[in-house]
Amino acid sequence: MLDTVPSDLTQLGQPTVWPQSPAEARLERVPAPAPGKHYVVRFAAPEFTSLCPLTSQPDFAHLVIDYIPSQWLVESKSLKLFLGSFRNHGAFHEACTMQIAERLMELLTPVWFRIGAYWYPRGGIPIDVFWQSGAPPDGAWVPEQGVPGYRGRG
């Protein structure tokens, strides 16, 4: 448990209205407990949902977000609300993935960041989107994301 909870957190520990768009969602951060140490923080969101910008049909993905903190950690409730705000948001897979990466990079200024977005097929073709901020620091243990490529029913 944190010795002190940052006073600027507005969502943790209280009922929160679901944001209707990623622009409306408020990402929050808390101090990292071990600045200067290269440890990996991982969030997996196996039921991420957004909308196709042309048809408004739902798109689904399994997201894996890895980062090595510098001074900040993303507060997990705010991340859940942010990711959930994409349920009403129309954007192509690549745009959703990069919008998430850019917002987290801006909030956290991490030592290293990586996102893997494993999108389920629409029209018979899965589209996976990957981005990282650069090579991880020497000596950092970065496990594989562990999400297999789509293989269909066979």
DOSE-508526 format. One record per atom (N, C-alpha, C): x, y negated, z; atom name; residue in three letters. Coordinates in Angstrom, 1 decimal. Layout:
N
PT       X       Y       Z  site  code
PT       X       Y       Z    CA   ala
...
***
This chain:
154
PT       X       Y       Z  site  code
PT     0.8     1.2     0.0     N   met
PT     0.0     0.0     0.0    CA   met
PT     0.9    -1.2     0.0     C   met
PT     0.4    -2.3    -0.7     N   leu
PT     1.2    -3.5    -0.7    CA   leu
PT     1.1    -4.2     0.6     C   leu
PT     2.2    -4.8     1.0     N   asp
PT     2.2    -5.5     2.3    CA   asp
PT     1.2    -6.7     2.2     C   asp
PT     1.2    -7.3     1.1     N   thr
PT     0.2    -8.4     0.9    CA   thr
PT    -0.4    -8.3    -0.5     C   thr
PT    -1.7    -8.4    -0.5     N   val
PT    -2.4    -8.4    -1.8    CA   val
PT    -2.4    -9.8    -2.4     C   val
PT    -1.9    -9.9    -3.6     N   pro
PT    -1.9   -11.2    -4.2    CA   pro
PT    -3.2   -11.9    -4.2     C   pro
PT    -3.2   -13.2    -3.8     N   ser
PT    -4.5   -13.9    -3.6    CA   ser
PT    -5.2   -14.3    -4.9     C   ser
PT    -4.5   -14.2    -6.0     N   asp
PT    -5.1   -14.6    -7.3    CA   asp
PT    -5.8   -13.5    -8.0     C   asp
PT    -5.9   -12.3    -7.4     N   leu
PT    -6.7   -11.2    -8.0    CA   leu
PT    -8.2   -11.5    -7.8     C   leu
PT    -8.9   -11.4    -8.9     N   thr
PT   -10.3   -11.8    -8.9    CA   thr
PT   -11.2   -10.6    -9.1     C   thr
PT   -10.7    -9.4    -9.4     N   gln
PT   -11.6    -8.3    -9.7    CA   gln
PT   -11.4    -7.1    -8.8     C   gln
PT   -10.2    -6.9    -8.2     N   leu
PT   -10.0    -5.7    -7.4    CA   leu
PT   -10.8    -5.8    -6.1     C   leu
PT   -11.4    -4.7    -5.7     N   gly
PT   -12.1    -4.6    -4.5    CA   gly
PT   -13.5    -5.3    -4.4     C   gly
PT   -14.0    -5.6    -5.6     N   gln
PT   -15.4    -6.2    -5.6    CA   gln
PT   -16.1    -5.9    -6.9     C   gln
PT   -17.4    -6.0    -6.9     N   pro
PT   -18.1    -5.8    -8.1    CA   pro
PT   -17.7    -6.8    -9.2     C   pro
PT   -17.6    -6.3   -10.4     N   thr
PT   -17.1    -7.1   -11.5    CA   thr
PT   -18.0    -6.9   -12.7     C   thr
PT   -18.3    -8.0   -13.3     N   val
PT   -19.1    -8.0   -14.5    CA   val
PT   -18.2    -7.5   -15.7     C   val
PT   -18.8    -6.5   -16.5     N   trp
PT   -18.0    -6.0   -17.6    CA   trp
PT   -17.8    -7.0   -18.6     C   trp
PT   -16.6    -7.3   -19.1     N   pro
PT   -16.3    -8.3   -20.1    CA   pro
PT   -16.9    -7.8   -21.4     C   pro
PT   -17.5    -8.7   -22.2     N   gln
PT   -18.1    -8.3   -23.5    CA   gln
PT   -17.2    -8.4   -24.7     C   gln
PT   -15.9    -8.8   -24.5     N   ser
PT   -15.0    -8.9   -25.6    CA   ser
PT   -13.6    -8.9   -25.0     C   ser
PT   -12.6    -8.4   -25.7     N   pro
PT   -11.2    -8.5   -25.2    CA   pro
PT   -10.8   -10.0   -24.9     C   pro
PT   -11.3   -10.9   -25.6     N   ala
PT   -10.9   -12.3   -25.4    CA   ala
PT   -11.5   -12.8   -24.0     C   ala
PT   -12.6   -12.2   -23.6     N   glu
PT   -13.2   -12.6   -22.3    CA   glu
PT   -12.6   -11.8   -21.2     C   glu
PT   -12.0   -10.7   -21.4     N   ala
PT   -11.4    -9.9   -20.4    CA   ala
PT   -10.2   -10.5   -19.7     C   ala
PT   -10.1   -10.4   -18.4     N   arg
PT    -9.0   -11.0   -17.7    CA   arg
PT    -8.1    -9.9   -17.2     C   arg
PT    -6.9    -9.9   -17.7     N   leu
PT    -5.9    -9.0   -17.3    CA   leu
PT    -5.1    -9.6   -16.1     C   leu
PT    -4.9    -8.8   -15.1     N   glu
PT    -4.3    -9.4   -13.9    CA   glu
PT    -3.0    -8.5   -13.6     C   glu
PT    -2.1    -9.1   -12.8     N   arg
PT    -0.9    -8.4   -12.5    CA   arg
PT    -0.6    -8.5   -11.0     C   arg
PT     0.3    -7.6   -10.5     N   val
PT     0.8    -7.6    -9.1    CA   val
PT     2.3    -7.5    -9.2     C   val
PT     3.0    -7.9    -8.1     N   pro
PT     4.4    -7.8    -8.1    CA   pro
PT     4.9    -6.3    -8.2     C   pro
PT     5.9    -6.1    -9.0     N   ala
PT     6.5    -4.7    -9.1    CA   ala
PT     7.3    -4.5    -7.8     C   ala
PT     7.2    -3.2    -7.3     N   pro
PT     7.8    -2.9    -6.0    CA   pro
PT     9.3    -2.7    -6.0     C   pro
PT     9.9    -2.5    -7.2     N   ala
PT    11.3    -2.2    -7.3    CA   ala
PT    11.9    -2.9    -8.5     C   ala
PT    11.9    -4.3    -8.5     N   pro
PT    12.6    -5.0    -9.6    CA   pro
PT    14.0    -4.5    -9.8     C   pro
PT    14.4    -4.4   -11.1     N   gly
PT    15.8    -4.0   -11.3    CA   gly
PT    16.0    -2.5   -11.5     C   gly
PT    15.0    -1.7   -11.1     N   lys
PT    15.1    -0.3   -11.3    CA   lys
PT    14.3     0.1   -12.6     C   lys
PT    14.8     1.0   -13.3     N   his
PT    14.2     1.4   -14.6    CA   his
PT    13.3     2.6   -14.5     C   his
PT    12.1     2.4   -14.0     N   tyr
PT    11.1     3.5   -13.9    CA   tyr
PT    10.0     3.2   -14.9     C   tyr
PT     9.4     4.3   -15.4     N   val
PT     8.4     4.2   -16.4    CA   val
PT     7.0     4.2   -15.7     C   val
PT     6.1     3.3   -16.0     N   val
PT     4.7     3.3   -15.6    CA   val
PT     3.9     3.8   -16.8     C   val
PT     3.0     4.7   -16.6     N   arg
PT     2.2     5.2   -17.8    CA   arg
PT     0.7     5.1   -17.4     C   arg
PT     0.0     4.6   -18.4     N   phe
PT    -1.5     4.7   -18.4    CA   phe
PT    -2.0     5.5   -19.6     C   phe
PT    -2.9     6.4   -19.3     N   ala
PT    -3.5     7.2   -20.4    CA   ala
PT    -5.0     6.9   -20.4     C   ala
PT    -5.5     6.6   -21.6     N   ala
PT    -6.9     6.3   -21.7    CA   ala
PT    -7.4     7.2   -22.8     C   ala
PT    -7.8     8.5   -22.5     N   pro
PT    -8.2     9.4   -23.5    CA   pro
PT    -9.6     9.2   -24.1     C   pro
PT   -10.3     8.2   -23.6     N   glu
PT   -11.7     8.0   -24.1    CA   glu
PT   -11.9     6.5   -24.6     C   glu
PT   -10.8     5.9   -25.1     N   phe
PT   -10.9     4.6   -25.6    CA   phe
PT   -11.9     4.5   -26.8     C   phe
PT   -12.6     3.4   -26.8     N   thr
PT   -13.7     3.2   -27.8    CA   thr
PT   -13.6     1.8   -28.3     C   thr
PT   -13.7     1.6   -29.7     N   ser
PT   -13.9     0.3   -30.3    CA   ser
PT   -14.9     0.5   -31.4     C   ser
PT   -15.2    -0.5   -32.2     N   leu
PT   -16.1    -0.5   -33.3    CA   leu
PT   -15.4    -0.7   -34.6     C   leu
PT   -15.8     0.0   -35.6     N   cys
PT   -15.4    -0.3   -37.0    CA   cys
PT   -15.9    -1.7   -37.3     C   cys
PT   -15.0    -2.6   -37.8     N   pro
PT   -15.4    -4.0   -38.1    CA   pro
PT   -16.3    -4.1   -39.3     C   pro
PT   -16.4    -3.0   -40.2     N   leu
PT   -17.3    -3.1   -41.3    CA   leu
PT   -18.6    -2.4   -41.1     C   leu
PT   -18.6    -1.3   -40.4     N   thr
PT   -19.9    -0.5   -40.3    CA   thr
PT   -20.5    -0.6   -38.9     C   thr
PT   -19.7    -1.1   -37.9     N   ser
PT   -20.1    -1.1   -36.5    CA   ser
PT   -20.3     0.3   -35.9     C   ser
PT   -19.8     1.3   -36.6     N   gln
PT   -19.8     2.7   -36.1    CA   gln
PT   -18.6     2.8   -35.0     C   gln
PT   -18.8     3.6   -34.0     N   pro
PT   -17.8     3.7   -33.0    CA   pro
PT   -16.5     4.5   -33.5     C   pro
PT   -15.4     4.0   -33.0     N   asp
PT   -14.1     4.7   -33.3    CA   asp
PT   -13.6     5.1   -31.9     C   asp
PT   -12.9     6.2   -31.8     N   phe
PT   -12.4     6.7   -30.6    CA   phe
PT   -10.9     7.0   -30.7     C   phe
PT   -10.2     6.8   -29.6     N   ala
PT    -8.8     7.1   -29.5    CA   ala
PT    -8.3     7.5   -28.2     C   ala
PT    -7.2     8.2   -28.1     N   his
PT    -6.5     8.5   -26.9    CA   his
PT    -5.3     7.6   -26.9     C   his
PT    -5.3     6.6   -25.9     N   leu
PT    -4.2     5.7   -25.8    CA   leu
PT    -3.2     6.2   -24.7     C   leu
PT    -1.9     6.0   -25.0     N   val
PT    -0.9     6.2   -24.0    CA   val
PT     0.0     4.9   -24.0     C   val
PT     0.0     4.3   -22.8     N   ile
PT     0.8     3.0   -22.6    CA   ile
PT     1.9     3.3   -21.6     C   ile
PT     3.1     3.1   -22.1     N   asp
PT     4.3     3.3   -21.2    CA   asp
PT     5.0     1.9   -21.1     C   asp
PT     5.5     1.6   -19.9     N   tyr
PT     6.4     0.4   -19.8    CA   tyr
PT     7.3     0.5   -18.6     C   tyr
PT     8.4    -0.2   -18.7     N   ile
PT     9.3    -0.3   -17.6    CA   ile
PT     9.2    -1.7   -17.1     C   ile
PT     8.7    -1.9   -15.9     N   pro
PT     8.4    -3.2   -15.4    CA   pro
PT     9.7    -4.0   -15.2     C   pro
PT     9.5    -5.3   -15.2     N   ser
PT    10.5    -6.3   -14.8    CA   ser
PT    10.1    -6.8   -13.5     C   ser
PT     9.2    -7.8   -13.4     N   gln
PT     8.8    -8.4   -12.2    CA   gln
PT     7.3    -8.0   -11.9     C   gln
PT     6.6    -7.5   -12.9     N   trp
PT     5.1    -7.3   -12.7    CA   trp
PT     4.6    -5.9   -13.1     C   trp
PT     3.5    -5.5   -12.5     N   leu
PT     2.7    -4.4   -12.9    CA   leu
PT     1.4    -4.9   -13.3     C   leu
PT     0.7    -4.2   -14.2     N   val
PT    -0.6    -4.6   -14.6    CA   val
PT    -1.5    -4.0   -13.5     C   val
PT    -2.5    -4.7   -13.0     N   glu
PT    -3.4    -4.3   -12.0    CA   glu
PT    -4.4    -3.3   -12.7     C   glu
PT    -4.6    -2.1   -12.2     N   ser
PT    -5.2    -1.1   -13.0    CA   ser
PT    -6.7    -1.3   -13.3     C   ser
PT    -7.5    -1.9   -12.3     N   lys
PT    -8.9    -2.2   -12.6    CA   lys
PT    -9.0    -3.2   -13.7     C   lys
PT    -8.2    -4.2   -13.7     N   ser
PT    -8.2    -5.2   -14.8    CA   ser
PT    -7.9    -4.6   -16.2     C   ser
PT    -7.0    -3.6   -16.2     N   leu
PT    -6.6    -2.9   -17.4    CA   leu
PT    -7.8    -2.1   -17.9     C   leu
PT    -8.5    -1.4   -17.0     N   lys
PT    -9.7    -0.6   -17.3    CA   lys
PT   -10.8    -1.5   -17.9     C   lys
PT   -11.0    -2.6   -17.3     N   leu
PT   -12.0    -3.5   -17.8    CA   leu
PT   -11.6    -4.1   -19.2     C   leu
PT   -10.3    -4.4   -19.4     N   phe
PT    -9.8    -4.9   -20.6    CA   phe
PT   -10.0    -3.9   -21.7     C   phe
PT    -9.6    -2.6   -21.5     N   leu
PT    -9.7    -1.6   -22.5    CA   leu
PT   -11.2    -1.3   -22.8     C   leu
PT   -12.0    -1.3   -21.7     N   gly
PT   -13.5    -1.1   -21.9    CA   gly
PT   -14.1    -2.2   -22.7     C   gly
PT   -13.6    -3.4   -22.7     N   ser
PT   -14.2    -4.5   -23.5    CA   ser
PT   -14.1    -4.3   -25.0     C   ser
PT   -13.3    -3.4   -25.4     N   phe
PT   -13.2    -3.1   -26.9    CA   phe
PT   -14.4    -2.3   -27.4     C   phe
PT   -15.3    -1.8   -26.5     N   arg
PT   -16.4    -1.0   -26.9    CA   arg
PT   -17.4    -1.9   -27.7     C   arg
PT   -17.3    -3.2   -27.6     N   asn
PT   -18.2    -4.1   -28.3    CA   asn
PT   -17.4    -4.9   -29.4     C   asn
PT   -16.2    -4.5   -29.6     N   his
PT   -15.3    -5.3   -30.4    CA   his
PT   -15.0    -4.5   -31.7     C   his
PT   -15.2    -5.2   -32.8     N   gly
PT   -15.0    -4.7   -34.2    CA   gly
PT   -13.6    -5.0   -34.7     C   gly
PT   -12.8    -4.0   -34.8     N   ala
PT   -11.4    -4.3   -35.4    CA   ala
PT   -10.9    -2.9   -35.9     C   ala
PT   -10.0    -3.0   -36.9     N   phe
PT    -9.4    -1.8   -37.4    CA   phe
PT    -8.4    -1.2   -36.3     C   phe
PT    -8.1     0.0   -36.5     N   his
PT    -7.3     0.7   -35.5    CA   his
PT    -6.0     0.0   -35.2     C   his
PT    -5.3    -0.4   -36.3     N   glu
PT    -4.0    -1.1   -36.1    CA   glu
PT    -4.2    -2.4   -35.3     C   glu
PT    -5.2    -3.1   -35.6     N   ala
PT    -5.4    -4.4   -34.9    CA   ala
PT    -5.7    -4.2   -33.4     C   ala
PT    -6.6    -3.2   -33.1     N   cys
PT    -6.9    -2.9   -31.7    CA   cys
PT    -5.6    -2.6   -31.0     C   cys
PT    -4.8    -1.7   -31.5     N   thr
PT    -3.6    -1.2   -30.9    CA   thr
PT    -2.6    -2.4   -30.6     C   thr
PT    -2.4    -3.2   -31.6     N   met
PT    -1.5    -4.3   -31.5    CA   met
PT    -2.0    -5.4   -30.6     C   met
PT    -3.3    -5.6   -30.5     N   gln
PT    -3.9    -6.6   -29.6    CA   gln
PT    -3.6    -6.2   -28.2     C   gln
PT    -3.8    -4.9   -27.9     N   ile
PT    -3.5    -4.4   -26.6    CA   ile
PT    -2.1    -4.6   -26.2     C   ile
PT    -1.2    -4.2   -27.1     N   ala
PT     0.3    -4.3   -26.9    CA   ala
PT     0.6    -5.8   -26.6     C   ala
PT     0.2    -6.7   -27.5     N   glu
PT     0.5    -8.1   -27.4    CA   glu
PT     0.0    -8.7   -26.1     C   glu
PT    -1.2    -8.4   -25.6     N   arg
PT    -1.7    -8.9   -24.4    CA   arg
PT    -0.9    -8.4   -23.2     C   arg
PT    -0.5    -7.1   -23.2     N   leu
PT     0.2    -6.6   -22.1    CA   leu
PT     1.7    -7.1   -22.1     C   leu
PT     2.3    -7.3   -23.2     N   met
PT     3.6    -7.9   -23.3    CA   met
PT     3.6    -9.3   -22.8     C   met
PT     2.6   -10.1   -23.1     N   glu
PT     2.5   -11.5   -22.7    CA   glu
PT     2.3   -11.5   -21.2     C   glu
PT     1.5   -10.7   -20.6     N   leu
PT     1.2   -10.6   -19.2    CA   leu
PT     2.4   -10.2   -18.4     C   leu
PT     3.1    -9.2   -18.8     N   leu
PT     4.1    -8.5   -18.0    CA   leu
PT     5.5    -8.8   -18.3     C   leu
PT     5.8    -9.3   -19.5     N   thr
PT     7.2    -9.4   -19.9    CA   thr
PT     8.1    -8.2   -19.4     C   thr
PT     7.7    -7.0   -19.8     N   pro
PT     8.4    -5.8   -19.3    CA   pro
PT     9.8    -5.7   -19.9     C   pro
PT    10.6    -4.9   -19.2     N   val
PT    11.9    -4.5   -19.7    CA   val
PT    11.8    -3.8   -21.1     C   val
PT    10.8    -2.9   -21.1     N   trp
PT    10.5    -2.1   -22.3    CA   trp
PT     9.0    -1.7   -22.3     C   trp
PT     8.5    -1.6   -23.5     N   phe
PT     7.1    -1.3   -23.6    CA   phe
PT     6.9    -0.4   -24.9     C   phe
PT     5.9     0.6   -24.7     N   arg
PT     5.5     1.4   -25.9    CA   arg
PT     4.0     1.7   -25.8     C   arg
PT     3.4     1.8   -26.9     N   ile
PT     2.0     2.2   -27.0    CA   ile
PT     1.8     3.3   -28.1     C   ile
PT     1.1     4.3   -27.8     N   gly
PT     0.7     5.3   -28.8    CA   gly
PT    -0.8     5.4   -28.8     C   gly
PT    -1.3     5.1   -30.0     N   ala
PT    -2.8     5.2   -30.1    CA   ala
PT    -3.1     6.3   -31.1     C   ala
PT    -3.7     7.4   -30.6     N   tyr
PT    -4.0     8.6   -31.3    CA   tyr
PT    -5.5     8.5   -31.7     C   tyr
PT    -5.8     8.0   -32.8     N   trp
PT    -7.2     7.8   -33.2    CA   trp
PT    -7.8     9.1   -33.8     C   trp
PT    -9.0     9.3   -33.4     N   tyr
PT    -9.8    10.5   -34.0    CA   tyr
PT   -10.2    10.2   -35.4     C   tyr
PT   -10.4    11.2   -36.2     N   pro
PT   -10.7    11.0   -37.6    CA   pro
PT   -12.0    10.3   -37.9     C   pro
PT   -12.0     9.4   -38.9     N   arg
PT   -13.2     8.8   -39.5    CA   arg
PT   -13.0     9.1   -41.0     C   arg
PT   -14.0     9.7   -41.6     N   gly
PT   -13.8     9.9   -43.0    CA   gly
PT   -12.8    11.0   -43.3     C   gly
PT   -12.5    11.8   -42.3     N   gly
PT   -11.6    13.0   -42.5    CA   gly
PT   -10.1    12.6   -42.3     C   gly
PT    -9.8    11.4   -42.0     N   ile
PT    -8.4    11.0   -41.8    CA   ile
PT    -8.1    10.4   -40.5     C   ile
PT    -7.3    11.0   -39.6     N   pro
PT    -6.9    10.3   -38.4    CA   pro
PT    -5.8     9.3   -38.7     C   pro
PT    -5.9     8.2   -38.0     N   ile
PT    -4.9     7.1   -38.1    CA   ile
PT    -4.3     7.0   -36.7     C   ile
PT    -3.0     7.3   -36.6     N   asp
PT    -2.3     7.1   -35.4    CA   asp
PT    -1.4     5.8   -35.5     C   asp
PT    -1.3     5.0   -34.4     N   val
PT    -0.6     3.8   -34.5    CA   val
PT     0.4     3.8   -33.3     C   val
PT     1.7     3.5   -33.6     N   phe
PT     2.7     3.5   -32.6    CA   phe
PT     3.5     2.2   -32.6     C   phe
PT     3.9     1.7   -31.5     N   trp
PT     4.7     0.5   -31.4    CA   trp
PT     5.5     0.5   -30.1     C   trp
PT     6.7     0.1   -30.2     N   gln
PT     7.5    -0.2   -29.0    CA   gln
PT     8.4    -1.4   -29.1     C   gln
PT     8.7    -2.0   -28.0     N   ser
PT     9.4    -3.3   -28.0    CA   ser
PT    10.9    -3.1   -28.4     C   ser
PT    11.4    -2.0   -28.4     N   gly
PT    12.8    -1.7   -28.7    CA   gly
PT    13.3    -0.4   -28.1     C   gly
PT    14.6    -0.2   -28.0     N   ala
PT    15.0     1.1   -27.4    CA   ala
PT    14.9     0.9   -25.9     C   ala
PT    14.6     2.0   -25.2     N   pro
PT    14.5     2.0   -23.7    CA   pro
PT    16.0     1.8   -23.2     C   pro
PT    16.1     1.2   -22.0     N   pro
PT    17.4     1.1   -21.4    CA   pro
PT    18.1     2.4   -21.2     C   pro
PT    19.5     2.4   -21.3     N   asp
PT    20.2     3.6   -21.1    CA   asp
PT    19.9     4.1   -19.7     C   asp
PT    19.8     5.4   -19.6     N   gly
PT    19.5     6.1   -18.3    CA   gly
PT    18.1     6.1   -17.9     C   gly
PT    17.2     5.4   -18.6     N   ala
PT    15.7     5.5   -18.3    CA   ala
PT    15.2     6.8   -18.7     C   ala
PT    14.4     7.5   -17.9     N   trp
PT    13.7     8.7   -18.3    CA   trp
PT    12.4     8.3   -18.9     C   trp
PT    12.2     8.6   -20.2     N   val
PT    11.0     8.3   -20.8    CA   val
PT    10.4     9.6   -21.4     C   val
PT     9.4    10.1   -20.7     N   pro
PT     8.8    11.4   -21.2    CA   pro
PT     8.1    11.2   -22.5     C   pro
PT     8.0    12.3   -23.2     N   glu
PT     7.1    12.3   -24.5    CA   glu
PT     5.7    12.0   -24.1     C   glu
PT     4.9    11.5   -25.0     N   gln
PT     3.6    11.1   -24.7    CA   gln
PT     2.6    12.3   -24.6     C   gln
PT     3.0    13.4   -25.2     N   gly
PT     2.3    14.7   -25.0    CA   gly
PT     0.9    14.8   -25.6     C   gly
PT     0.6    13.9   -26.6     N   val
PT    -0.7    14.0   -27.3    CA   val
PT    -0.4    14.7   -28.6     C   val
PT    -1.0    15.8   -28.8     N   pro
PT    -0.7    16.5   -30.1    CA   pro
PT    -1.4    15.8   -31.3     C   pro
PT    -0.8    15.9   -32.5     N   gly
PT    -1.5    15.4   -33.6    CA   gly
PT    -2.8    16.1   -33.9     C   gly
PT    -3.7    15.4   -34.6     N   tyr
PT    -5.0    16.0   -34.8    CA   tyr
PT    -4.9    17.2   -35.7     C   tyr
PT    -5.5    18.4   -35.4     N   arg
PT    -5.4    19.6   -36.2    CA   arg
PT    -6.8    20.1   -36.6     C   arg
PT    -7.8    19.4   -36.4     N   gly
PT    -9.2    19.8   -36.8    CA   gly
PT    -9.7    21.0   -36.0     C   gly
PT   -10.6    21.6   -36.6     N   arg
PT   -11.2    22.7   -35.8    CA   arg
PT   -10.5    24.1   -36.0     C   arg
PT    -9.6    24.2   -37.0     N   gly
PT    -9.0    25.4   -37.3    CA   gly
PT    -7.9    25.8   -36.5     C   gly
***
